[in-house]
Amino acid sequence: VEDGATRPVYYESRVINLGLNQEVLKSIDAEYEIVAEQAEPYMVEKSKKTLAKMDAILGADTTIQTLCQDLVTHYEDRQDILTGKAMIVAYSRPIAMKIYEELMRLRPEWSEKLKVVMTSTNDDPEEWKAVIGGKAYRAELARKFKDDQDEMKIAIVVDMWLTGFDVPSLATMYIYKPMQGHNLMQAIARVNRVFGDKE
């Protein structure tokens, strides 16, 4: 930073309410009480751990709605001081699609601004294919995202573009995924490139 090779990176914790319904949580606990009377304790604990997987919590509809409302507000509030290029790092492929669908519901006019960048598999639901596209489509999105004048301003990613993908105008990264060590350092280094008067 001191010699002008990179820009400083600023971290802002965005704490969101997971929006889990207390009545639902109570009913789940009540069900476990009944099951516990008829099952071995280790089976009950194993089941609880399975139910509480990160994907289930981070991908809950109410959580995604809260997250996306916060993303829209934060992104739009900062347009006067940023380049407009942003990356959303999602926890998983299904969560990436949920974020995309919710953001499109909140901001349907963002159809050219917002894109999902991830590989497709044969098991993907049919409706994902039009959003994800193929290899040539991803190459086109990479070209568009690197072009600061292009309408594409926000990329939702899971694992792609987190290393070795240089977009100097990228100014904001929303991380909705536990990351640490060199993976985190490589990911956040996507935003510290020098670009004009970007701070």
Backbone as JSON Lines, residues from 0, in Angstrom:
{"i":0,"aa":"V","n":[0.83,-1.2,0.0],"ca":[0.0,0.0,0.0],"c":[0.87,1.26,0.0]}
{"i":1,"aa":"E","n":[1.92,1.27,0.82],"ca":[2.77,2.45,0.95],"c":[3.45,2.82,-0.36]}
{"i":2,"aa":"D","n":[3.84,1.82,-1.15],"ca":[4.51,2.15,-2.42],"c":[3.55,2.27,-3.6]}
{"i":3,"aa":"G","n":[2.24,2.2,-3.32],"ca":[1.25,2.41,-4.37],"c":[0.93,1.2,-5.22]}
{"i":4,"aa":"A","n":[1.43,0.03,-4.85],"ca":[1.18,-1.18,-5.65],"c":[-0.21,-1.76,-5.43]}
{"i":5,"aa":"T","n":[-0.75,-1.53,-4.23],"ca":[-2.1,-2.03,-3.92],"c":[-2.87,-0.97,-3.16]}
{"i":6,"aa":"R","n":[-4.17,-1.19,-3.03],"ca":[-5.03,-0.3,-2.25],"c":[-5.29,-0.95,-0.89]}
{"i":7,"aa":"P","n":[-5.56,-0.15,0.15],"ca":[-5.88,-0.75,1.45],"c":[-7.23,-1.48,1.38]}
{"i":8,"aa":"V","n":[-7.36,-2.54,2.16],"ca":[-8.61,-3.29,2.22],"c":[-9.28,-2.98,3.55]}
{"i":9,"aa":"Y","n":[-10.55,-2.62,3.5],"ca":[-11.32,-2.33,4.7],"c":[-12.37,-3.41,4.9]}
{"i":10,"aa":"Y","n":[-12.47,-3.9,6.14],"ca":[-13.43,-4.96,6.45],"c":[-14.59,-4.38,7.25]}
{"i":11,"aa":"E","n":[-15.79,-4.73,6.88],"ca":[-16.97,-4.3,7.6],"c":[-17.83,-5.53,7.87]}
{"i":12,"aa":"S","n":[-18.04,-5.83,9.15],"ca":[-18.88,-6.97,9.5],"c":[-20.33,-6.62,9.23]}
{"i":13,"aa":"R","n":[-21.01,-7.48,8.51],"ca":[-22.43,-7.25,8.2],"c":[-23.21,-8.33,8.94]}
{"i":14,"aa":"V","n":[-23.62,-8.06,10.16],"ca":[-24.35,-9.05,10.96],"c":[-25.81,-9.02,10.55]}
{"i":15,"aa":"I","n":[-26.32,-10.17,10.11],"ca":[-27.73,-10.23,9.72],"c":[-28.47,-11.21,10.62]}
{"i":16,"aa":"N","n":[-29.73,-10.92,10.83],"ca":[-30.6,-11.81,11.6],"c":[-30.94,-13.0,10.73]}
{"i":17,"aa":"L","n":[-30.68,-14.21,11.22],"ca":[-30.98,-15.4,10.43],"c":[-32.47,-15.6,10.23]}
{"i":18,"aa":"G","n":[-33.28,-14.9,11.02],"ca":[-34.73,-14.94,10.79],"c":[-35.35,-16.3,11.06]}
{"i":19,"aa":"L","n":[-34.74,-17.09,11.94],"ca":[-35.31,-18.4,12.23],"c":[-36.53,-18.25,13.14]}
{"i":20,"aa":"N","n":[-37.63,-18.83,12.73],"ca":[-38.89,-18.72,13.45],"c":[-38.8,-19.5,14.78]}
{"i":21,"aa":"Q","n":[-39.04,-18.79,15.9],"ca":[-38.93,-19.42,17.22],"c":[-39.93,-20.56,17.41]}
{"i":22,"aa":"E","n":[-41.14,-20.41,16.85],"ca":[-42.15,-21.47,16.97],"c":[-41.68,-22.74,16.26]}
{"i":23,"aa":"V","n":[-41.05,-22.56,15.09],"ca":[-40.54,-23.71,14.35],"c":[-39.42,-24.38,15.16]}
{"i":24,"aa":"L","n":[-38.53,-23.57,15.72],"ca":[-37.44,-24.13,16.53],"c":[-37.99,-24.9,17.72]}
{"i":25,"aa":"K","n":[-39.04,-24.37,18.37],"ca":[-39.66,-25.07,19.52],"c":[-40.28,-26.39,19.09]}
{"i":26,"aa":"S","n":[-40.94,-26.39,17.93],"ca":[-41.58,-27.62,17.47],"c":[-40.53,-28.67,17.1]}
{"i":27,"aa":"I","n":[-39.4,-28.24,16.55],"ca":[-38.31,-29.18,16.25],"c":[-37.79,-29.79,17.54]}
{"i":28,"aa":"D","n":[-37.57,-28.94,18.56],"ca":[-37.11,-29.45,19.85],"c":[-38.11,-30.44,20.45]}
{"i":29,"aa":"A","n":[-39.41,-30.14,20.33],"ca":[-40.44,-31.04,20.85],"c":[-40.4,-32.38,20.14]}
{"i":30,"aa":"E","n":[-40.2,-32.36,18.83],"ca":[-40.1,-33.61,18.05],"c":[-38.89,-34.42,18.53]}
{"i":31,"aa":"Y","n":[-37.78,-33.74,18.78],"ca":[-36.59,-34.45,19.25],"c":[-36.81,-35.06,20.63]}
{"i":32,"aa":"E","n":[-37.61,-34.39,21.47],"ca":[-37.92,-34.95,22.79],"c":[-38.65,-36.29,22.64]}
{"i":33,"aa":"I","n":[-39.61,-36.33,21.72],"ca":[-40.37,-37.56,21.47],"c":[-39.46,-38.65,20.92]}
{"i":34,"aa":"V","n":[-38.63,-38.27,19.92],"ca":[-37.72,-39.22,19.3],"c":[-36.71,-39.73,20.33]}
{"i":35,"aa":"A","n":[-36.26,-38.84,21.2],"ca":[-35.25,-39.2,22.19],"c":[-35.72,-40.32,23.11]}
{"i":36,"aa":"E","n":[-37.03,-40.39,23.36],"ca":[-37.58,-41.44,24.22],"c":[-37.5,-42.81,23.54]}
{"i":37,"aa":"Q","n":[-37.42,-42.82,22.21],"ca":[-37.47,-44.07,21.47],"c":[-36.17,-44.42,20.75]}
{"i":38,"aa":"A","n":[-35.17,-43.58,20.88],"ca":[-33.93,-43.81,20.12],"c":[-32.72,-43.71,21.03]}
{"i":39,"aa":"E","n":[-31.63,-44.27,20.56],"ca":[-30.37,-44.18,21.29],"c":[-29.88,-42.73,21.24]}
{"i":40,"aa":"P","n":[-29.31,-42.23,22.33],"ca":[-28.86,-40.82,22.39],"c":[-27.93,-40.43,21.24]}
{"i":41,"aa":"Y","n":[-27.01,-41.34,20.85],"ca":[-26.06,-40.98,19.79],"c":[-26.78,-40.75,18.45]}
{"i":42,"aa":"M","n":[-27.9,-41.49,18.22],"ca":[-28.67,-41.3,16.98],"c":[-29.35,-39.93,16.96]}
{"i":43,"aa":"V","n":[-29.86,-39.52,18.11],"ca":[-30.51,-38.21,18.21],"c":[-29.49,-37.11,17.93]}
{"i":44,"aa":"E","n":[-28.3,-37.22,18.53],"ca":[-27.26,-36.22,18.33],"c":[-26.8,-36.17,16.88]}
{"i":45,"aa":"K","n":[-26.65,-37.34,16.28],"ca":[-26.24,-37.4,14.87],"c":[-27.27,-36.72,13.98]}
{"i":46,"aa":"S","n":[-28.55,-36.95,14.28],"ca":[-29.63,-36.34,13.52],"c":[-29.63,-34.82,13.68]}
{"i":47,"aa":"K","n":[-29.4,-34.36,14.91],"ca":[-29.35,-32.91,15.15],"c":[-28.23,-32.26,14.35]}
{"i":48,"aa":"K","n":[-27.07,-32.91,14.32],"ca":[-25.93,-32.37,13.58],"c":[-26.23,-32.3,12.09]}
{"i":49,"aa":"T","n":[-26.9,-33.33,11.58],"ca":[-27.26,-33.35,10.16],"c":[-28.22,-32.2,9.85]}
{"i":50,"aa":"L","n":[-29.22,-32.03,10.71],"ca":[-30.22,-30.98,10.49],"c":[-29.59,-29.6,10.53]}
{"i":51,"aa":"A","n":[-28.56,-29.44,11.36],"ca":[-27.99,-28.12,11.6],"c":[-26.84,-27.78,10.65]}
{"i":52,"aa":"K","n":[-26.69,-28.51,9.59],"ca":[-25.62,-28.22,8.65],"c":[-25.71,-26.78,8.17]}
{"i":53,"aa":"M","n":[-24.54,-26.21,7.89],"ca":[-24.47,-24.82,7.46],"c":[-25.36,-24.52,6.27]}
{"i":54,"aa":"D","n":[-25.4,-25.42,5.32],"ca":[-26.18,-25.17,4.11],"c":[-27.65,-24.93,4.44]}
{"i":55,"aa":"A","n":[-28.18,-25.7,5.38],"ca":[-29.59,-25.56,5.75],"c":[-29.85,-24.2,6.39]}
{"i":56,"aa":"I","n":[-28.92,-23.76,7.23],"ca":[-29.1,-22.48,7.93],"c":[-28.86,-21.32,6.97]}
{"i":57,"aa":"L","n":[-27.72,-21.35,6.28],"ca":[-27.37,-20.25,5.4],"c":[-28.29,-20.16,4.18]}
{"i":58,"aa":"G","n":[-28.92,-21.27,3.83],"ca":[-29.79,-21.28,2.66],"c":[-31.27,-21.14,2.96]}
{"i":59,"aa":"A","n":[-31.62,-20.95,4.24],"ca":[-33.04,-20.79,4.6],"c":[-33.62,-19.57,3.89]}
{"i":60,"aa":"D","n":[-34.85,-19.69,3.43],"ca":[-35.48,-18.61,2.66],"c":[-35.44,-17.27,3.39]}
{"i":61,"aa":"T","n":[-35.8,-17.27,4.68],"ca":[-35.82,-16.01,5.43],"c":[-34.42,-15.42,5.57]}
{"i":62,"aa":"T","n":[-33.42,-16.3,5.69],"ca":[-32.04,-15.83,5.79],"c":[-31.59,-15.19,4.49]}
{"i":63,"aa":"I","n":[-31.89,-15.85,3.38],"ca":[-31.52,-15.32,2.06],"c":[-32.23,-13.99,1.8]}
{"i":64,"aa":"Q","n":[-33.49,-13.88,2.19],"ca":[-34.22,-12.62,2.01],"c":[-33.57,-11.49,2.8]}
{"i":65,"aa":"T","n":[-33.21,-11.77,4.06],"ca":[-32.57,-10.76,4.9],"c":[-31.21,-10.37,4.33]}
{"i":66,"aa":"L","n":[-30.44,-11.38,3.93],"ca":[-29.12,-11.15,3.34],"c":[-29.23,-10.25,2.11]}
{"i":67,"aa":"C","n":[-30.13,-10.6,1.21],"ca":[-30.23,-9.88,-0.06],"c":[-30.73,-8.46,0.13]}
{"i":68,"aa":"Q","n":[-31.63,-8.25,1.07],"ca":[-32.08,-6.88,1.35],"c":[-30.91,-6.04,1.86]}
{"i":69,"aa":"D","n":[-30.08,-6.64,2.71],"ca":[-28.9,-5.95,3.22],"c":[-27.89,-5.67,2.1]}
{"i":70,"aa":"L","n":[-27.69,-6.64,1.21],"ca":[-26.78,-6.46,0.08],"c":[-27.22,-5.3,-0.81]}
{"i":71,"aa":"V","n":[-28.5,-5.27,-1.14],"ca":[-29.03,-4.21,-2.01],"c":[-28.84,-2.85,-1.35]}
{"i":72,"aa":"T","n":[-29.2,-2.75,-0.08],"ca":[-29.08,-1.47,0.63],"c":[-27.62,-1.02,0.69]}
{"i":73,"aa":"H","n":[-26.74,-1.94,1.08],"ca":[-25.32,-1.6,1.21],"c":[-24.73,-1.2,-0.15]}
{"i":74,"aa":"Y","n":[-25.02,-1.99,-1.17],"ca":[-24.48,-1.72,-2.51],"c":[-24.96,-0.37,-3.03]}
{"i":75,"aa":"E","n":[-26.25,-0.11,-2.93],"ca":[-26.8,1.14,-3.48],"c":[-26.35,2.36,-2.68]}
{"i":76,"aa":"D","n":[-26.16,2.21,-1.37],"ca":[-25.72,3.33,-0.54],"c":[-24.29,3.77,-0.85]}
{"i":77,"aa":"R","n":[-23.49,2.87,-1.43],"ca":[-22.08,3.17,-1.64],"c":[-21.71,3.49,-3.08]}
{"i":78,"aa":"Q","n":[-22.69,3.67,-3.93],"ca":[-22.38,3.89,-5.35],"c":[-21.67,5.2,-5.64]}
{"i":79,"aa":"D","n":[-21.81,6.18,-4.75],"ca":[-21.14,7.46,-5.0],"c":[-19.64,7.4,-4.7]}
{"i":80,"aa":"I","n":[-19.19,6.36,-3.97],"ca":[-17.77,6.3,-3.61],"c":[-17.07,5.07,-4.18]}
{"i":81,"aa":"L","n":[-17.78,4.22,-4.91],"ca":[-17.18,3.0,-5.45],"c":[-17.29,2.92,-6.96]}
{"i":82,"aa":"T","n":[-16.57,1.99,-7.54],"ca":[-16.6,1.8,-8.99],"c":[-17.85,1.06,-9.45]}
{"i":83,"aa":"G","n":[-18.55,0.43,-8.52],"ca":[-19.75,-0.32,-8.89],"c":[-19.51,-1.8,-9.06]}
{"i":84,"aa":"K","n":[-18.25,-2.22,-9.23],"ca":[-17.95,-3.64,-9.39],"c":[-17.93,-4.32,-8.02]}
{"i":85,"aa":"A","n":[-18.7,-5.41,-7.9],"ca":[-18.79,-6.13,-6.63],"c":[-18.85,-7.63,-6.89]}
{"i":86,"aa":"M","n":[-18.4,-8.4,-5.91],"ca":[-18.45,-9.85,-6.0],"c":[-19.11,-10.38,-4.73]}
{"i":87,"aa":"I","n":[-20.03,-11.32,-4.92],"ca":[-20.69,-11.99,-3.8],"c":[-20.18,-13.43,-3.78]}
{"i":88,"aa":"V","n":[-19.53,-13.82,-2.68],"ca":[-19.01,-15.18,-2.56],"c":[-20.03,-16.0,-1.76]}
{"i":89,"aa":"A","n":[-20.69,-16.94,-2.43],"ca":[-21.75,-17.73,-1.8],"c":[-21.19,-19.02,-1.2]}
{"i":90,"aa":"Y","n":[-21.88,-19.53,-0.2],"ca":[-21.46,-20.73,0.5],"c":[-21.49,-21.98,-0.38]}
{"i":91,"aa":"S","n":[-22.5,-22.07,-1.23],"ca":[-22.65,-23.26,-2.09],"c":[-23.35,-22.87,-3.38]}
{"i":92,"aa":"R","n":[-23.39,-23.79,-4.33],"ca":[-24.04,-23.54,-5.61],"c":[-25.55,-23.28,-5.42]}
{"i":93,"aa":"P","n":[-26.27,-24.11,-4.64],"ca":[-27.7,-23.82,-4.45],"c":[-27.94,-22.46,-3.79]}
{"i":94,"aa":"I","n":[-27.07,-22.1,-2.84],"ca":[-27.23,-20.8,-2.18],"c":[-26.92,-19.67,-3.16]}
{"i":95,"aa":"A","n":[-25.95,-19.86,-4.03],"ca":[-25.65,-18.84,-5.06],"c":[-26.89,-18.59,-5.91]}
{"i":96,"aa":"M","n":[-27.57,-19.65,-6.29],"ca":[-28.78,-19.49,-7.11],"c":[-29.91,-18.84,-6.32]}
{"i":97,"aa":"K","n":[-30.03,-19.17,-5.04],"ca":[-31.07,-18.54,-4.21],"c":[-30.81,-17.04,-4.07]}
{"i":98,"aa":"I","n":[-29.53,-16.67,-3.89],"ca":[-29.17,-15.25,-3.79],"c":[-29.52,-14.55,-5.1]}
{"i":99,"aa":"Y","n":[-29.17,-15.17,-6.21],"ca":[-29.47,-14.58,-7.52],"c":[-30.97,-14.38,-7.69]}
{"i":100,"aa":"E","n":[-31.75,-15.4,-7.4],"ca":[-33.2,-15.31,-7.58],"c":[-33.82,-14.24,-6.69]}
{"i":101,"aa":"E","n":[-33.34,-14.14,-5.44],"ca":[-33.89,-13.14,-4.53],"c":[-33.47,-11.73,-4.95]}
{"i":102,"aa":"L","n":[-32.22,-11.56,-5.38],"ca":[-31.8,-10.23,-5.84],"c":[-32.57,-9.82,-7.09]}
{"i":103,"aa":"M","n":[-32.84,-10.77,-7.98],"ca":[-33.63,-10.45,-9.17],"c":[-35.07,-10.11,-8.81]}
{"i":104,"aa":"R","n":[-35.58,-10.72,-7.75],"ca":[-36.94,-10.38,-7.29],"c":[-36.95,-8.95,-6.74]}
{"i":105,"aa":"L","n":[-35.9,-8.61,-5.97],"ca":[-35.82,-7.27,-5.37],"c":[-35.5,-6.19,-6.41]}
{"i":106,"aa":"R","n":[-34.63,-6.54,-7.38],"ca":[-34.19,-5.58,-8.39],"c":[-34.25,-6.22,-9.78]}
{"i":107,"aa":"P","n":[-35.46,-6.38,-10.34],"ca":[-35.57,-7.01,-11.67],"c":[-34.82,-6.24,-12.76]}
{"i":108,"aa":"E","n":[-34.58,-4.97,-12.53],"ca":[-33.85,-4.16,-13.52],"c":[-32.36,-4.48,-13.53]}
{"i":109,"aa":"W","n":[-31.89,-5.34,-12.66],"ca":[-30.48,-5.72,-12.58],"c":[-30.15,-6.9,-13.5]}
{"i":110,"aa":"S","n":[-30.97,-7.25,-14.44],"ca":[-30.76,-8.46,-15.24],"c":[-29.42,-8.45,-15.99]}
{"i":111,"aa":"E","n":[-28.94,-7.28,-16.41],"ca":[-27.63,-7.19,-17.07],"c":[-26.51,-6.89,-16.08]}
{"i":112,"aa":"K","n":[-26.87,-6.32,-14.94],"ca":[-25.89,-5.93,-13.93],"c":[-25.39,-7.12,-13.12]}
{"i":113,"aa":"L","n":[-26.27,-8.1,-12.87],"ca":[-26.0,-9.21,-11.96],"c":[-25.91,-10.54,-12.7]}
{"i":114,"aa":"K","n":[-24.82,-11.29,-12.48],"ca":[-24.64,-12.59,-13.14],"c":[-24.09,-13.61,-12.14]}
{"i":115,"aa":"V","n":[-24.38,-14.89,-12.4],"ca":[-23.85,-15.99,-11.6],"c":[-22.72,-16.65,-12.39]}
{"i":116,"aa":"V","n":[-21.58,-16.85,-11.73],"ca":[-20.42,-17.46,-12.39],"c":[-20.05,-18.74,-11.65]}
{"i":117,"aa":"M","n":[-20.46,-19.86,-12.23],"ca":[-20.1,-21.17,-11.68],"c":[-20.29,-22.23,-12.75]}
{"i":118,"aa":"T","n":[-19.61,-23.35,-12.57],"ca":[-19.72,-24.42,-13.55],"c":[-21.05,-25.13,-13.38]}
{"i":119,"aa":"S","n":[-21.5,-25.78,-14.44],"ca":[-22.75,-26.53,-14.39],"c":[-22.44,-28.02,-14.27]}
{"i":120,"aa":"T","n":[-23.42,-28.76,-13.78],"ca":[-23.3,-30.22,-13.7],"c":[-24.55,-30.83,-14.33]}
{"i":121,"aa":"N","n":[-24.48,-32.12,-14.61],"ca":[-25.63,-32.81,-15.19],"c":[-26.82,-32.87,-14.24]}
{"i":122,"aa":"D","n":[-26.55,-32.72,-12.94],"ca":[-27.62,-32.81,-11.94],"c":[-28.32,-31.47,-11.69]}
{"i":123,"aa":"D","n":[-27.86,-30.41,-12.32],"ca":[-28.47,-29.1,-12.09],"c":[-29.92,-29.06,-12.54]}
{"i":124,"aa":"P","n":[-30.78,-28.38,-11.79],"ca":[-32.15,-28.19,-12.24],"c":[-32.17,-27.46,-13.6]}
{"i":125,"aa":"E","n":[-33.15,-27.73,-14.39],"ca":[-33.25,-27.17,-15.74],"c":[-33.23,-25.64,-15.73]}
{"i":126,"aa":"E","n":[-33.9,-25.04,-14.74],"ca":[-33.99,-23.57,-14.7],"c":[-32.64,-22.9,-14.41]}
{"i":127,"aa":"W","n":[-31.68,-23.65,-13.88],"ca":[-30.35,-23.08,-13.63],"c":[-29.59,-22.88,-14.93]}
{"i":128,"aa":"K","n":[-29.83,-23.72,-15.91],"ca":[-29.0,-23.74,-17.12],"c":[-28.99,-22.41,-17.87]}
{"i":129,"aa":"A","n":[-30.13,-21.74,-17.92],"ca":[-30.2,-20.45,-18.61],"c":[-29.39,-19.38,-17.87]}
{"i":130,"aa":"V","n":[-29.26,-19.54,-16.55],"ca":[-28.53,-18.57,-15.73],"c":[-27.03,-18.85,-15.76]}
{"i":131,"aa":"I","n":[-26.65,-20.13,-15.65],"ca":[-25.24,-20.51,-15.55],"c":[-24.54,-20.53,-16.91]}
{"i":132,"aa":"G","n":[-25.21,-21.07,-17.93],"ca":[-24.6,-21.17,-19.26],"c":[-23.44,-22.15,-19.27]}
{"i":133,"aa":"G","n":[-22.64,-22.1,-20.33],"ca":[-21.51,-23.01,-20.5],"c":[-20.19,-22.28,-20.44]}
{"i":134,"aa":"K","n":[-19.15,-22.95,-20.91],"ca":[-17.78,-22.42,-20.86],"c":[-17.64,-21.12,-21.64]}
{"i":135,"aa":"A","n":[-18.19,-21.07,-22.84],"ca":[-18.09,-19.86,-23.67],"c":[-18.82,-18.68,-23.0]}
{"i":136,"aa":"Y","n":[-19.95,-18.98,-22.36],"ca":[-20.71,-17.93,-21.67],"c":[-19.9,-17.39,-20.49]}
{"i":137,"aa":"R","n":[-19.24,-18.29,-19.73],"ca":[-18.41,-17.83,-18.6],"c":[-17.24,-16.97,-19.09]}
{"i":138,"aa":"A","n":[-16.67,-17.33,-20.22],"ca":[-15.58,-16.53,-20.8],"c":[-16.09,-15.13,-21.17]}
{"i":139,"aa":"E","n":[-17.29,-15.08,-21.7],"ca":[-17.91,-13.79,-22.04],"c":[-18.17,-12.96,-20.79]}
{"i":140,"aa":"L","n":[-18.63,-13.61,-19.72],"ca":[-18.87,-12.9,-18.46],"c":[-17.55,-12.36,-17.89]}
{"i":141,"aa":"A","n":[-16.49,-13.13,-18.01],"ca":[-15.17,-12.67,-17.53],"c":[-14.76,-11.41,-18.28]}
{"i":142,"aa":"R","n":[-14.96,-11.4,-19.6],"ca":[-14.62,-10.23,-20.41],"c":[-15.45,-9.02,-19.97]}
{"i":143,"aa":"K","n":[-16.75,-9.24,-19.77],"ca":[-17.65,-8.16,-19.38],"c":[-17.31,-7.6,-17.99]}
{"i":144,"aa":"F","n":[-16.97,-8.51,-17.06],"ca":[-16.69,-8.07,-15.69],"c":[-15.39,-7.28,-15.63]}
{"i":145,"aa":"K","n":[-14.43,-7.6,-16.48],"ca":[-13.17,-6.88,-16.5],"c":[-13.29,-5.5,-17.16]}
{"i":146,"aa":"D","n":[-14.34,-5.31,-17.95],"ca":[-14.58,-4.05,-18.65],"c":[-15.37,-3.13,-17.72]}
{"i":147,"aa":"D","n":[-14.7,-2.07,-17.24],"ca":[-15.37,-1.19,-16.27],"c":[-16.58,-0.48,-16.86]}
{"i":148,"aa":"Q","n":[-16.63,-0.33,-18.17],"ca":[-17.76,0.36,-18.8],"c":[-18.95,-0.57,-19.05]}
{"i":149,"aa":"D","n":[-18.75,-1.87,-18.87],"ca":[-19.82,-2.82,-19.15],"c":[-20.91,-2.75,-18.08]}
{"i":150,"aa":"E","n":[-22.13,-3.12,-18.48],"ca":[-23.27,-3.12,-17.55],"c":[-23.12,-4.12,-16.44]}
{"i":151,"aa":"M","n":[-22.39,-5.21,-16.66],"ca":[-22.22,-6.22,-15.62],"c":[-21.36,-5.66,-14.49]}
{"i":152,"aa":"K","n":[-21.98,-5.52,-13.31],"ca":[-21.28,-4.92,-12.18],"c":[-21.15,-5.87,-10.98]}
{"i":153,"aa":"I","n":[-22.02,-6.88,-10.89],"ca":[-22.03,-7.76,-9.72],"c":[-21.94,-9.22,-10.17]}
{"i":154,"aa":"A","n":[-20.97,-9.95,-9.63],"ca":[-20.82,-11.38,-9.94],"c":[-21.04,-12.19,-8.67]}
{"i":155,"aa":"I","n":[-21.91,-13.19,-8.77],"ca":[-22.1,-14.14,-7.67],"c":[-21.24,-15.36,-7.99]}
{"i":156,"aa":"V","n":[-20.32,-15.7,-7.09],"ca":[-19.42,-16.83,-7.31],"c":[-19.47,-17.77,-6.11]}
{"i":157,"aa":"V","n":[-18.96,-18.98,-6.32],"ca":[-18.8,-19.93,-5.21],"c":[-17.3,-20.21,-5.04]}
{"i":158,"aa":"D","n":[-16.7,-20.75,-6.07],"ca":[-15.25,-21.03,-6.03],"c":[-14.49,-20.35,-7.17]}
{"i":159,"aa":"M","n":[-15.16,-20.06,-8.26],"ca":[-14.5,-19.45,-9.41],"c":[-14.17,-17.98,-9.13]}
{"i":160,"aa":"W","n":[-13.14,-17.5,-9.82],"ca":[-12.71,-16.1,-9.8],"c":[-12.15,-15.65,-8.46]}
{"i":161,"aa":"L","n":[-11.92,-16.57,-7.51],"ca":[-11.4,-16.17,-6.19],"c":[-9.88,-16.12,-6.15]}
{"i":162,"aa":"T","n":[-9.24,-16.71,-7.16],"ca":[-7.77,-16.64,-7.26],"c":[-7.39,-16.38,-8.71]}
{"i":163,"aa":"G","n":[-6.35,-15.61,-8.9],"ca":[-5.8,-15.4,-10.23],"c":[-6.72,-14.71,-11.22]}
{"i":164,"aa":"F","n":[-7.75,-14.05,-10.76],"ca":[-8.68,-13.35,-11.66],"c":[-8.58,-11.87,-11.34]}
{"i":165,"aa":"D","n":[-7.98,-11.11,-12.23],"ca":[-7.64,-9.73,-11.94],"c":[-8.64,-8.76,-12.56]}
{"i":166,"aa":"V","n":[-9.37,-8.04,-11.7],"ca":[-10.3,-6.99,-12.13],"c":[-9.99,-5.76,-11.28]}
{"i":167,"aa":"P","n":[-9.12,-4.88,-11.76],"ca":[-8.7,-3.74,-10.94],"c":[-9.86,-2.88,-10.43]}
{"i":168,"aa":"S","n":[-10.97,-2.79,-11.18],"ca":[-12.08,-1.95,-10.74],"c":[-12.96,-2.61,-9.68]}
{"i":169,"aa":"L","n":[-12.71,-3.89,-9.37],"ca":[-13.5,-4.57,-8.33],"c":[-13.22,-3.9,-6.99]}
{"i":170,"aa":"A","n":[-14.27,-3.37,-6.36],"ca":[-14.09,-2.58,-5.14],"c":[-14.77,-3.17,-3.91]}
{"i":171,"aa":"T","n":[-15.71,-4.07,-4.09],"ca":[-16.47,-4.61,-2.96],"c":[-16.59,-6.12,-3.07]}
{"i":172,"aa":"M","n":[-16.37,-6.8,-1.95],"ca":[-16.58,-8.25,-1.92],"c":[-17.45,-8.58,-0.71]}
{"i":173,"aa":"Y","n":[-18.56,-9.26,-0.97],"ca":[-19.44,-9.74,0.09],"c":[-19.15,-11.23,0.28]}
{"i":174,"aa":"I","n":[-18.68,-11.6,1.46],"ca":[-18.32,-12.99,1.71],"c":[-19.39,-13.65,2.56]}
{"i":175,"aa":"Y","n":[-20.14,-14.56,1.94],"ca":[-21.19,-15.3,2.65],"c":[-20.78,-16.77,2.7]}
{"i":176,"aa":"K","n":[-19.6,-16.99,3.27],"ca":[-19.02,-18.31,3.28],"c":[-17.86,-18.29,4.28]}
{"i":177,"aa":"P","n":[-17.76,-19.29,5.15],"ca":[-16.6,-19.31,6.06],"c":[-15.32,-19.49,5.25]}
{"i":178,"aa":"M","n":[-14.37,-18.59,5.44],"ca":[-13.09,-18.66,4.74],"c":[-11.98,-18.33,5.72]}
{"i":179,"aa":"Q","n":[-10.81,-18.93,5.51],"ca":[-9.67,-18.64,6.38],"c":[-8.36,-18.91,5.65]}
{"i":180,"aa":"G","n":[-7.28,-18.49,6.29],"ca":[-5.95,-18.77,5.76],"c":[-5.7,-18.2,4.37]}
{"i":181,"aa":"H","n":[-4.92,-18.95,3.57],"ca":[-4.53,-18.42,2.26],"c":[-5.72,-18.29,1.31]}
{"i":182,"aa":"N","n":[-6.76,-19.12,1.48],"ca":[-7.95,-18.99,0.63],"c":[-8.61,-17.62,0.83]}
{"i":183,"aa":"L","n":[-8.71,-17.22,2.1],"ca":[-9.3,-15.91,2.4],"c":[-8.4,-14.79,1.88]}
{"i":184,"aa":"M","n":[-7.1,-14.91,2.11],"ca":[-6.18,-13.86,1.67],"c":[-6.2,-13.71,0.15]}
{"i":185,"aa":"Q","n":[-6.21,-14.83,-0.59],"ca":[-6.26,-14.76,-2.04],"c":[-7.57,-14.15,-2.52]}
{"i":186,"aa":"A","n":[-8.66,-14.51,-1.83],"ca":[-9.97,-13.98,-2.24],"c":[-10.06,-12.47,-2.04]}
{"i":187,"aa":"I","n":[-9.7,-12.0,-0.85],"ca":[-9.85,-10.56,-0.61],"c":[-8.85,-9.73,-1.4]}
{"i":188,"aa":"A","n":[-7.77,-10.38,-1.86],"ca":[-6.8,-9.67,-2.7],"c":[-7.4,-9.32,-4.06]}
{"i":189,"aa":"R","n":[-8.58,-9.85,-4.38],"ca":[-9.25,-9.48,-5.63],"c":[-9.64,-8.0,-5.61]}
{"i":190,"aa":"V","n":[-9.85,-7.42,-4.42],"ca":[-10.34,-6.04,-4.35],"c":[-9.26,-5.0,-4.1]}
{"i":191,"aa":"N","n":[-8.0,-5.42,-3.91],"ca":[-6.99,-4.41,-3.54],"c":[-6.17,-3.89,-4.71]}
{"i":192,"aa":"R","n":[-6.61,-4.16,-5.93],"ca":[-5.88,-3.7,-7.11],"c":[-6.04,-2.16,-7.28]}
{"i":193,"aa":"V","n":[-5.0,-1.54,-7.77],"ca":[-5.05,-0.11,-7.99],"c":[-5.9,0.18,-9.23]}
{"i":194,"aa":"F","n":[-6.82,1.11,-9.11],"ca":[-7.68,1.48,-10.23],"c":[-8.12,2.93,-10.04]}
{"i":195,"aa":"G","n":[-7.61,3.82,-10.87],"ca":[-7.98,5.25,-10.78],"c":[-7.8,5.76,-9.37]}
{"i":196,"aa":"D","n":[-8.85,6.41,-8.86],"ca":[-8.78,6.94,-7.49],"c":[-9.53,6.04,-6.51]}
{"i":197,"aa":"K","n":[-9.67,4.77,-6.86],"ca":[-10.37,3.81,-5.98],"c":[-9.7,3.77,-4.62]}
{"i":198,"aa":"E","n":[-10.5,3.91,-3.6],"ca":[-9.99,3.82,-2.22],"c":[-10.38,2.51,-1.57]}
